Amino acid sequence: MTNDDERGAEHGSLRQQPKDPAVFRHGIVRMTLAYGAALAAAAVTWLALSPHLSPLWATFAADMAGTLAIFAFSFAHRNSSFYDAYWSVAPVVIAGLWITLPSDAPLARRLLVLALVTWWGVRLTVNWVRSWTGLDHEDWRYVDLKRKSGKGYWLVSLCGLHVFPTVQVFLGMLAAWAPLTVGSRPLGWLDAVALVVTAGAIAIEQRADNELDAFLRTRQPGQILESGLWAHARHPNYFGEMSFWWGLWLFTLAADPSYAWTAIGPLAISLMIVFISIPMLDTRSRARRPDYEAYAARTRAFLPLPRLGARKKG
């Protein structure tokens, strides 16, 4: 799940909630403390384990330590949405760490991949901030899961809402390992293709989010966003998200094809989006919006291509 999924899930039924400045400021302070603690936990873990483990395993351990720190804040505040920004923040930190490792990889490729990951992470984090109202907000999926799981919720939250997404993102970041650390091949035409795909994916996500944000500010009751990218796909931001991770993997092929196995990361994220996230959000929208079925019949799930004559899977 990406941290702007909720806004893109039900664009016909979400409301743009006004922010209480005091509540928002209080929430930002708590979030800053949480992510500062996560960064500290990750740094201590890295320093302790990096002399004894491979950089990949040390990074994973540090990533998990940061996740557990965020979970501690989620549990203390009874709000699992403390984790929401982790999806976009962790990759920037990981890429920043990896680019400092000794490497014979071309500096131009390393800086290009770092810049793209940073652009993606900052954009996604800013999008989360502009839609977040404060600690009064919690993702509807978490609320629903809390109701269904009862006393076992916090174990479910730890495993399913914190650890699982961290593993998914770490797998996705494996696609950046070779271009940032070990791929010594010179830049070539495949790097250019990777740049176009990755930058294009970020641009698609940004456009989809901007269109949705503008719509939510002026929408009428019962109205569904059917302009721009949203006229062709119900979840164009998901298309951008999947394309971003595959774009990073193209940099891997350009840097060192022997690391082609890192496609497991983009594949895992794509499967999660196609078979878990999109069906979950579409099911909720159909249950809450009687006109959503007709909208779904004339649009694809995530590919922003010309409209369909009959309902097909994106």
Buried (B, 14 or more C-beta within 10 A) or exposed (E): BBBBBBBBBBBBBBEBEEBEEEBBEBBBEBBEEBBEBBBEBBBEBBEBBBEEBEBBEBBBBBBBBBBBBBBBBBBEBEBBBBBBBBBBBBBBBBBBBBBEBEBEBBEEBBEBBBEBBBBBBEBBBBBBEEBBBBBBBBBBBBEEBBEEBEEEBBEBBBEBBBBBBBBBBBBBBBBBBBBBBBBEBEBEEBBEBBBEBBBBBBEBBBBBBEBBBEBBEEBEEEEBBBEBBBBBBBBBBBBBBBBBBBBBBBBBBBBBEEBEEBBBBBBBBBEBBBEEBBEBBBEBBBEEBEEBEEBBEBBBBBBBEEEBEEEEEB
